[in-house]
Amino acid sequence: MSIRKRPEHFDVIIAGAGISGIGSAYHLHDQCPGKSYLVLEEMESYGGTWLTHTYPGVRSDSDLYTFGYRFKPWTKAPIASAEEILHYLGEVIHENDIDRHIRYNHRIVSASWSSDDQLWTLECLRLEDDKPTIFTANFLWMCQGYYDHSQGYTPQWEGMDNFEGQVVHPQTWPEDLDLGGKRVVLIGSGATAATVAPAIANDCEHLTVLQRSPTYFLPEYNANDLADLLRNLKVDEAWIHEIVRRQVLEKMAEFTHRSVEEPEIVREELLAGVRAFLGPDYDMEKHFTPKYRPWQQRVAFVPEGDLFQGINAGKVTMATDEIGRFTKNGILLKSGEELEADVIITATGFNLCVLGGIQFTVDGEPVDFAKTVTYRGMMFSGVPNMLWVFGYFRASWTLRVDIVGDFVCRLLNHMKTRHARSVEVALRPEDADMEILPWIDNDNFNPGYLQRSMHLMPRRGSNPVWQHTQDYWNEREELPRVDLDGSEFVYH
């Protein structure tokens, strides 16, 4: 007769060992030292996006003084490579003894909440030997990101099977891909395209960047003069980090505000930055003037203007047009022009994955997150003892990791004070006539990956507490002041 091993139990389980999960583990360790916790990670190591993305030139598109954690000084250039970011994350793990709390190669298959037991039960698959493993936890902290790491988004164009060359998505970049002497077409206009293009331009015979519509770019030197000055004055790195972080956040706030209040002026300033590299005769209207106002989609940072330097050197050509179909030799555009290619790279975005694609149930009933209402973009009506870290688009993602970490730890400590075993959010009497809306206002922020998957996302309400506002500058003041005994919180 076999005896089934009891599941391992932890006060808190954190899903994901990327930049959100590592930061959350730090805050839990620092602010709730009595809590036992486990970090479950599907990959073989830490880093999340910075581990899975291996395409040429992969780098941050946010400055590391704000993309880095508030508690860990960043000491290098503002825009960092994936390798530098992984090294930084590794230091955080090592310095705070987080290593022993992480289980790698563990895929969470399902998560089931029992109100009778006041517990989450997580069924996992240990990938190194395909062995089922079960854990229980009082609280579930979801830090697994928001897109499918296994496969990027590539539209299905007519005639793709006819193309005799190779089609590559940056998210699954082949290790043995050789672009030497080849004609390459790179489809896309966002941050990934702006990163890959300068990294491969010198290897190709020629590179054409094909975009359906332009993106706003912000070319600047990859340095921070204030940080460099303070280092020359031998100021402590912790002070430098805090001072420069505040400087960057102030500039971000002004830029975001002006993008809404005076979008045409900001538009001209952004275009002038690109024009300074490309000269007055370049067709800016066709290739670098978006139809939307600044910050309705993410502005792509271009350090040293490297993309535009490639255009000036004749290594890169911009093509702004729509794809008619693929041909044997490349791509036929709707204008009638054919772009010949040996390799086509589809930097066309990613597939959104809500809460890791995990099967959730509450008391035996499947959870459809599209039918829940979000509390400040981090908790969901009807789902107890769970929180999702979803960062910012207009500011660095990690800024929200820090302030949400404070909120979760305050909530856990408050539950201990109240002797409560669970908490969930519920609509209040004053929310009875509230309008229920999509996750994010289309006029506020409308990238393609969100538009394609909005039907899968939790809903928001017209009342402010039921929205993910994407406004760090308000949230950093509001979240610490949230009344945890407010009527939206239901404790058991």
C-alpha positions in Angstrom: 0.0 0.0 0.0 1.5 3.3 -1.1 1.3 6.4 1.1 0.8 9.6 -0.8 3.3 12.3 0.2 1.8 15.4 1.7 2.1 18.6 -0.4 4.8 21.0 0.6 3.2 24.1 2.2 4.2 27.7 2.2 2.7 30.9 3.4 3.2 32.5 0.0 4.0 31.1 -3.4 5.4 33.5 -6.0 4.9 32.4 -9.6 7.9 33.4 -11.8 11.5 34.3 -11.2 11.7 37.2 -13.6 12.2 40.8 -12.7 8.7 40.9 -11.0 9.2 37.7 -9.1 12.7 38.4 -7.8 11.6 41.9 -6.7 8.5 40.6 -5.0 10.6 37.9 -3.2 12.9 40.7 -1.9 10.0 42.7 -0.5 8.4 39.7 1.1 11.7 38.7 2.7 12.3 42.2 3.9 8.9 43.3 5.1 7.3 40.0 6.2 10.4 38.1 7.6 8.3 35.5 9.3 6.5 34.3 6.2 7.7 31.1 4.5 7.7 31.4 0.7 8.6 29.6 -2.5 9.3 31.0 -6.0 8.2 28.6 -8.8 9.9 29.1 -12.2 9.2 27.2 -15.4 12.6 28.0 -17.0 16.0 26.5 -16.0 17.2 29.8 -14.5 16.1 33.2 -13.4 15.5 36.3 -15.6 12.2 35.7 -17.4 12.2 37.9 -20.5 15.9 38.5 -20.2 16.6 34.8 -20.2 14.2 33.8 -23.0 15.0 36.6 -25.4 18.2 35.9 -27.2 17.9 37.9 -30.4 20.8 40.1 -31.4 21.3 43.3 -29.5 18.5 42.5 -26.9 18.4 45.4 -24.4 16.1 47.4 -22.2 14.0 50.1 -23.6 13.7 51.7 -20.2 16.5 53.3 -18.2 17.9 51.1 -15.5 17.7 53.8 -12.9 14.0 53.2 -12.9 13.8 49.8 -14.4 16.2 48.6 -11.7 14.8 48.2 -8.2 14.7 51.1 -5.8 16.7 49.1 -3.3 19.5 48.0 -5.6 21.7 50.8 -7.1 22.3 50.6 -10.9 25.9 51.7 -11.7 26.2 51.4 -15.5 24.8 53.1 -18.6 21.0 53.7 -18.5 20.2 51.4 -21.3 21.5 47.9 -20.6 22.0 44.6 -22.4 20.2 41.4 -21.4 23.5 40.1 -20.1 23.9 43.1 -17.8 20.3 42.9 -16.5 20.7 39.2 -15.7 23.9 39.9 -13.8 22.1 42.6 -11.8 19.2 40.2 -11.0 21.7 37.5 -10.0 23.3 39.9 -7.5 19.9 40.6 -6.0 19.2 36.9 -5.6 22.6 36.2 -4.1 22.8 39.2 -1.8 19.3 38.5 -0.3 19.6 34.7 0.0 16.7 34.2 -2.4 18.4 31.3 -4.2 17.2 28.7 -1.7 13.6 29.7 -2.2 13.5 29.2 -6.0 12.5 25.9 -7.7 13.4 26.0 -11.3 11.9 23.8 -14.1 8.5 23.8 -12.3 5.5 24.5 -14.5 2.3 25.4 -12.7 -0.5 23.5 -14.5 -3.5 24.4 -12.2 -4.3 26.4 -9.2 -7.3 25.6 -7.0 -8.7 27.6 -4.1 -10.7 25.9 -1.4 -12.7 28.2 0.9 -13.1 25.3 3.3 -9.4 24.8 3.7 -8.5 28.5 3.0 -5.7 27.3 0.8 -4.4 27.3 -2.8 -3.4 24.0 -4.2 -1.0 24.2 -7.1 -0.5 21.2 -9.3 2.9 21.5 -11.1 5.0 19.5 -13.5 8.7 19.2 -12.7 10.1 19.4 -16.2 13.5 17.7 -15.5 11.7 14.4 -15.0 8.1 15.1 -15.9 7.1 14.3 -12.4 3.8 15.8 -11.0 4.4 17.9 -7.9 1.8 19.5 -5.5 2.3 22.6 -3.3 -0.2 24.4 -1.1 -0.1 28.1 -0.1 -2.1 30.6 1.8 -1.4 33.4 -0.7 -0.6 33.3 -4.4 1.5 36.2 -5.9 1.5 36.0 -9.7 4.6 37.4 -11.2 4.8 35.4 -14.4 4.5 38.3 -16.9 1.8 38.8 -19.4 2.7 37.1 -22.6 3.4 33.7 -24.1 7.2 33.0 -23.8 7.1 30.0 -26.0 5.9 31.6 -29.3 5.8 35.2 -30.6 2.9 36.6 -32.7 3.3 36.3 -36.5 0.4 37.2 -38.7 -0.5 34.7 -41.4 0.0 36.4 -44.7 -1.0 35.0 -48.0 1.7 33.0 -49.7 4.0 32.4 -46.7 4.4 28.8 -47.8 5.7 29.9 -51.1 8.7 31.8 -49.7 11.9 29.8 -50.3 13.9 31.5 -47.6 13.8 31.4 -43.8 11.2 33.1 -41.6 12.3 34.0 -38.1 10.6 35.5 -35.1 12.9 37.3 -32.6 11.3 35.6 -29.7 12.5 32.2 -31.0 15.8 33.3 -32.6 17.8 30.3 -33.9 21.3 29.9 -32.4 22.7 29.0 -35.8 21.2 31.7 -37.9 23.8 33.2 -40.2 22.9 36.5 -41.9 26.3 37.0 -43.5 25.9 38.3 -47.0 22.1 37.8 -47.1 19.2 40.1 -48.0 17.0 40.5 -45.0 13.6 42.0 -44.5 12.7 42.9 -40.9 8.9 43.3 -40.5 8.0 45.6 -37.6 8.3 49.1 -36.2 8.4 48.8 -32.4 11.2 48.5 -29.8 12.2 45.0 -30.9 12.7 46.0 -34.6 14.6 49.1 -33.4 16.9 46.8 -31.4 17.4 44.0 -33.9 18.0 46.3 -37.0 21.2 48.0 -35.8 22.5 44.8 -34.3 22.4 42.8 -37.6 22.8 45.6 -40.2 26.5 45.2 -40.6 26.2 41.4 -41.1 23.6 41.5 -43.9 24.2 42.3 -47.5 21.3 44.7 -47.0 18.6 45.2 -44.4 15.1 46.5 -45.2 12.8 47.5 -42.3 9.2 47.0 -43.5 6.6 48.7 -41.4 2.9 49.1 -41.9 2.9 52.4 -40.0 5.6 54.4 -38.2 6.5 54.5 -34.5 7.7 57.4 -32.3 11.4 57.1 -31.5 13.5 58.9 -28.9 17.2 59.0 -29.9 19.5 59.9 -27.0 23.0 59.2 -25.9 23.2 56.2 -23.6 24.5 58.1 -20.6 23.3 60.2 -17.7 25.3 63.3 -17.2 24.1 63.8 -13.6 25.1 60.3 -12.6 28.5 60.7 -14.2 29.0 64.0 -12.4 28.1 62.6 -9.1 30.4 59.6 -9.6 33.3 62.0 -10.4 32.5 63.7 -7.1 32.8 60.3 -5.4 29.2 60.3 -4.2 28.0 57.0 -2.7 26.2 54.8 -5.4 23.1 54.5 -3.2 22.7 58.3 -3.2 23.4 58.5 -6.9 20.8 55.8 -7.6 18.1 57.7 -5.6 19.0 61.2 -7.0 19.1 60.1 -10.6 16.0 57.9 -10.2 14.1 61.0 -9.0 15.5 63.1 -11.9 14.4 60.5 -14.5 10.9 60.1 -12.9 10.4 63.9 -13.0 11.4 64.0 -16.7 9.0 61.0 -17.4 6.2 62.7 -15.6 6.6 65.9 -17.6 6.9 64.0 -20.9 3.8 62.0 -20.2 1.8 65.1 -19.1 2.9 67.1 -22.2 2.1 64.1 -24.5 -1.6 64.6 -23.5 -1.7 68.3 -23.0 0.3 69.4 -26.0 0.7 66.4 -28.2 1.5 68.4 -31.4 4.5 70.1 -29.8 5.8 66.8 -28.4 5.3 65.2 -31.8 7.4 67.9 -33.4 10.1 67.5 -30.8 10.3 63.7 -31.3 10.4 64.1 -35.1 13.1 66.7 -34.7 15.3 64.2 -32.8 15.1 61.8 -35.7 15.5 64.5 -38.3 18.7 65.5 -36.6 20.2 62.2 -37.6 18.6 61.7 -41.0 18.8 65.3 -42.3 16.2 67.6 -43.8 15.7 65.8 -47.1 14.7 62.4 -45.6 11.0 61.5 -46.1 10.0 61.9 -42.4 6.3 62.1 -43.2 6.2 58.7 -44.7 8.6 56.7 -42.5 8.7 58.3 -39.1 5.4 60.3 -38.5 2.8 58.1 -36.7 -0.9 58.7 -37.0 -1.5 58.5 -33.3 -0.5 61.0 -30.6 2.7 60.4 -28.5 2.4 57.7 -25.8 -0.8 56.1 -27.1 1.7 53.4 -27.9 5.1 52.9 -26.3 7.9 55.3 -27.5 10.9 53.3 -28.5 14.3 54.5 -27.1 17.2 54.4 -29.6 20.5 54.8 -27.8 23.1 56.8 -29.8 20.5 56.9 -32.6 22.0 53.6 -33.8 19.1 52.7 -36.1 19.4 56.0 -37.9 23.1 55.7 -38.2 22.5 52.5 -40.1 20.1 54.3 -42.5 22.7 57.0 -43.0 25.4 54.5 -43.8 23.3 52.8 -46.5 23.0 49.6 -44.5 19.3 50.0 -43.7 16.4 51.0 -45.8 13.0 51.9 -44.5 9.9 50.7 -46.4 6.5 51.9 -45.2 3.7 49.9 -46.9 1.3 47.0 -46.4 2.1 43.4 -47.3 0.2 42.1 -50.3 1.5 38.6 -50.1 4.7 36.6 -49.8 6.4 35.4 -53.0 9.0 32.8 -53.8 11.7 35.4 -53.5 10.4 37.7 -50.8 7.4 40.0 -50.2 5.1 41.7 -52.7 3.9 45.0 -51.3 0.4 46.5 -52.0 2.1 49.3 -53.9 3.4 46.7 -56.4 7.0 46.8 -55.2 8.7 43.4 -54.4 11.2 43.2 -51.6 13.6 40.3 -52.3 14.9 38.5 -49.3 16.8 35.4 -48.2 15.6 35.8 -44.6 12.4 37.5 -43.3 12.3 38.5 -39.6 8.9 39.0 -38.1 9.3 41.5 -35.2 5.5 41.7 -35.1 4.9 41.4 -31.4 3.8 38.7 -29.0 0.8 36.8 -27.8 -0.7 38.0 -24.5 -1.1 35.2 -22.0 -3.4 36.0 -19.0 -1.9 34.7 -15.7 0.4 32.2 -17.3 -2.3 30.2 -19.0 -2.8 28.4 -15.7 -6.2 26.7 -15.1 -7.7 28.4 -12.0 -10.6 27.2 -10.0 -12.3 28.6 -6.9 -14.3 26.0 -4.9 -14.4 23.8 -7.9 -15.7 26.4 -10.4 -13.4 27.4 -13.3 -12.3 31.1 -13.2 -12.9 33.1 -16.3 -10.8 36.2 -15.7 -12.6 38.1 -18.4 -15.7 38.0 -16.2 -13.9 39.4 -13.2 -13.4 43.1 -12.3 -9.9 44.2 -11.5 -9.1 46.1 -8.3 -6.4 48.6 -9.3 -5.1 46.1 -12.0 -3.8 43.7 -9.4 -6.6 41.8 -7.6 -9.8 40.3 -9.1 -13.4 40.0 -7.9 -14.2 36.6 -6.6 -10.6 35.3 -6.5 -9.3 35.2 -2.8 -5.7 35.5 -1.6 -4.2 36.2 -5.0 -2.5 39.2 -6.6 -1.1 39.8 -10.1 1.9 42.1 -10.8 1.2 44.0 -14.0 3.6 46.9 -14.5 3.6 50.2 -16.4 3.8 50.9 -20.1 4.7 54.6 -20.0 7.1 54.2 -17.1 9.4 51.3 -16.2 7.7 48.0 -15.4 9.6 47.6 -12.2 8.4 50.7 -10.6 5.1 48.9 -10.0 6.9 45.8 -8.7 8.2 47.9 -5.9 5.0 49.7 -4.9 2.8 46.6 -5.3 5.4 44.7 -3.2 4.8 47.3 -0.4 1.0 46.9 -0.8 1.1 43.1 -0.7 3.3 43.0 2.4 1.1 45.6 4.1 -2.0 43.5 3.2 -0.4 40.3 4.6 0.6 41.9 7.8 -2.8 43.5 8.1 -4.4 40.0 7.7 -2.2 38.7 10.5 -3.3 41.6 12.8 -7.0 40.8 12.0 -6.5 37.1 12.4 -7.9 36.7 8.9 -7.1 33.7 6.7 -8.3 35.1 3.4 -9.2 38.4 1.7 -10.9 39.1 -1.6 -12.2 42.2 -3.3 -15.9 42.8 -4.0 -17.9 45.6 -5.6 -19.2 48.1 -3.0 -22.8 49.4 -2.7 -21.6 52.6 -4.4 -20.4 50.6 -7.4 -23.9 49.2 -8.1 -24.4 51.4 -11.1 -20.8 51.5 -12.2 -20.1 50.9 -15.9 -18.0 47.8 -16.7 -15.4 48.4 -19.4 -12.5 46.8 -21.1 -9.2 46.4 -19.2 -7.6 49.6 -20.6 -9.2 52.6 -22.4 -8.3 52.4 -26.1 -7.7 56.1 -26.2 -5.3 55.8 -23.3 -3.0 53.0 -24.6 -3.7 50.8 -27.6 -0.8 48.5 -28.7 -1.7 45.7 -31.0 -1.1 42.8 -28.6 -3.6 44.3 -26.1 -6.2 45.0 -28.8 -5.9 41.4 -30.1 -6.4 39.9 -26.6 -8.6 42.4 -24.7 -11.5 39.9 -24.6 -9.3 37.6 -22.4 -8.4 40.3 -19.9 -10.2 41.1 -16.6 -12.6 44.0 -16.8 -12.3 47.5 -15.3 -15.0 49.7 -13.7 -15.6 53.3 -14.3 -14.9 54.0 -10.6 -11.1 54.7 -10.1 -10.4 51.9 -7.6 -11.5 49.3 -10.3 -9.0 50.5 -12.9 -5.3 49.9 -13.8 -4.7 53.6 -14.4 -1.1 53.2 -15.7 -0.3 56.3 -13.7 2.7 55.6 -11.5 2.9 59.2 -10.2 -0.6 58.9 -8.7 -0.3 55.3 -7.6 2.9 55.9 -5.7 0.9 58.2 -3.5 -2.4 56.3 -3.5 -1.4 52.7 -2.9 0.3 53.4 0.5 -2.9 55.3 1.6 -5.3 52.5 0.7 -7.6 51.7 3.6 -7.3 48.0 4.0 -10.5 48.0 6.1 -12.4 49.6 3.2 -15.6 48.0 2.1 -14.0 46.7 -1.1 -12.0 44.2 1.0 -13.8 41.1 2.4 -11.9 39.1 5.0 -12.6 35.6 6.3 
